[in-house]
Amino acid sequence: MYVKESLITAVMRHFSKLKLCSESHNLPKAGYFVIIVLYIIMSRITGVLSNSQEVILMGNQMIPFSSLAGAFSSFSSMLMIFLVVFYGHIGFYTATAIILYRLFILINIIFVSHNFPTIPGIFTNFVTFLAIALIQRRNNRIDKFKESELSHLKEQQKFSQRLFEQTATALVSAIDAKDEYSRGHSQRVADYSEKIAKCLGKSEEDCRKIYYAALLHDVGKIGIADNIINKDCEPTEEEYKIIMEHPSIGEQILSSITEYPYLSIGAKYHHERYDGKGYPEGLKGEDIPEIARIIAVADTYDAMTSSRSYRAALPQLVASEELAKASGTQLDPVFVRVMEHVIDLDFDYGEMEKSALKAIAGADELVCKKYRDEVTTGKRITYYNTRVRFKCHLDEKGGRGPEIILFDSFDGRYHDDEATARELRYYEYCDMWMNGTISGKGVRKTETKVYSDKDRKLPLSGKDNGSADVFYEINAVKRKDHALITISDGINVTEHIIALPDSSRFVYLALSGENCTISGISADVSKEKIPDDYIPRIAEKISYIDVPQGDIPNVQIDSYRTDASKGILITDEMKISFHTMSLPTASLIWHCAYIVLFSSLDGTVNGENYVEYGLIRTDGEYWDVDQENNNKIVAYINDDFNGWDAWKKANKEGLDYAISIKKNNNLITVSTQNAGISIKNTTNFADMPPKIYAALTGDQCAITNIRINRA
């Protein structure tokens, strides 16, 4: 036993001379503990055998078991020390095991053997404890050094990132300084591109790359002359050729940044076209780098919805339709589809470039000297009650005071220019004055009531106290083809029921006036829908489906998916035929019929436990609503396709559709053909429920004569 302890002492004495190399070895942490356990087991076994009187015959010599045990114990001790020292880190449990074992030996000697430890034994234990302490101290220093190095590395990375961001921002500022009309364009394109990337499920790192590539996509414009960039009319053919050089210039500027090669890719290829007719290299389809295809969609959309020196910004709906028209020709259809989804999420046009028009709510004053000198932007009226409050100061000259304008337009704004009004589908229903009068030819019928405001929620108006200030509260709701507007001045309440010309158009409310100043405008919307019978009907219901029905009832969809047909259970092979007609108010590509695939307990759209698996528009577009299942749509434009205007006209006149549906294991295939467009959609279910349904829905269309034919 003392031989073993002496060997341990000898090895520990040279511990300080050994080169610790734990950084170059990868022994698992669990291995340390296993080594110590094995060491303890071997030591206990050899400790027992060292007291044995048995012998073993080796050749012609008899060797006591105690000698072999001592040699084995010494070897195991040296092996343990070698592994622990050279493989570095001793964890808390490993160190505790060694210390407890050494203490166990001391206790065993004193209380079991009734002997006091020898000096070599005491020294051995001391060296063992010292070795552990030294290793732990070294480990702590290494850990602190690692933490310091890691912290320094993180700071360096943060500094490099800040430097990169500041440099990118400086370049973008230089671009903006050249062209006041494109100011903010690069930032918006970067934001749109990042949103597209996120919708595609890209990693955080890929989204960051796409963002910065988009932010710097127009850096080459630095090399284009100011007189061409800031020209107040469309560029000539020669000037356009010069502008076409900016992708190559941008690539030259950014290619020197070797740490970020993706930057130059976005700059060089964002004007390539999906059909191969772009520049600078005429790449086609997926030969164009993915980053550039994403940027191209975002760049095209923002260019349309931003003002230019030679044209006004297009409204969001018009720009969205133009994107759809460019899908598969100028732009990658996959990324167009994702951008359409981003636009759908931006219902209140929050992403559009903002003009200087006054908002419906805010602290700004609305000064109306002459009739409609100034008009606020519109506030959309829905089946949630909208309340608008404001104070009006009447001029001494007299006049009709504040006015309410009810209208519809693509951009939710009032337009008095005939050409702009026509382009933006501006339609004015009527205007209302605070004295109860209502005028306008855009409604079918109106009914007005005036009664006393007994609750007196508003401050006393000028009618009571003689001042020229009047406080007003307006409450407005719309349900299908009827609207209800109530106006209170603190004394009387005027109630207008309006029968609209249809159920399809939106209704926006804007404030204006004559010889008055309107201030302190506030607006809020309730969180509860009004019931269906909240507005008394004063005119007959407008219907385009009062014709004989097929196997299930006809359905009229006045706005985006406001209604749907009865669910149709999908079997192995079946056909659904129907007649569809876009409503008179329809004007956009997606004002057509849709097919929705879903499941629910009662087989109805939005029923209990409703899950939607796919939405297929008959214009060939769709959005993956269920990311767990794999939807793939292929839309072909056939030789008899005469353009989107002709396609919209055909839907207005009415089309007969035949939808073919096949179910095979976990795959459902939906196919159809109409007005020159062939569509085939496959949905591969990860886990298909027992019952899958199809329903017909859409936007501003009537669907009749629905027939179901099962094979």
Buried (B, 14 or more C-beta within 10 A) or exposed (E): BEBBBBBBBEBBEEBEEEEBEBEEEEBEEEEBBEBBEEBBEBBBBBBEBBEEEEBEEEEEEEEBBBBBBBBBBBBBBBBBBEBBBBBBBBBEEBBBBBBEBBEEBBEEBEEEEEEEBEEBBEBBBEBBBEBBEBBBEBBEEBEEEEEEEEEEEEEEEEEEEEEBEEEBEEBBEEBBEBBEBBBEBBBBBBBBBBBBBBBBEBEEEBBBBBBBBBBBBBBBBBBBEEEBBEBEEEBEEEBEEBBBBBBBBBBBBBBEBEEBEBBBBBBBBBBBBBBBEBBBBEBBEEEBBBBBBBBBBBBBBBBBBBEBBEEEBBBBBBBBBBBBBBBBEBBBBBBBBBBBBBBEEBEEBEBBBEEEBBEBBBEBBBBBBEEBBBBBBBBBBBBBBBBBBBBBBBBEEEBBBBBBBBBBBBBBBBBEEEEBBEBBBBBBBBBBBBEBEBEBEBBBEBBBEEEEBEEEEBEBBBEEEEEEBBBBBBBBBBBBBBBBBBBBBBBBBBBBBBBBBBBBBBBBBBBBBBBBBBBBBEBEEEEEEBEEEEBEEEBEEBEBBEEEBBBBEBBBBBBBBBBBBBBBEBEEBBBBBBBBBBBEBBBBBBBBBBBBBBBBEEBBBEBEEEBBBBBBBBBBBBBBBBEEBBBEBEBEBEEEBEEBEEBBEBBBEEBEBBBBBBBEEEEBBBBBBBBBBBBBBBBBBEEBEEEBBBBBBBBBBBBBBBBBEEE
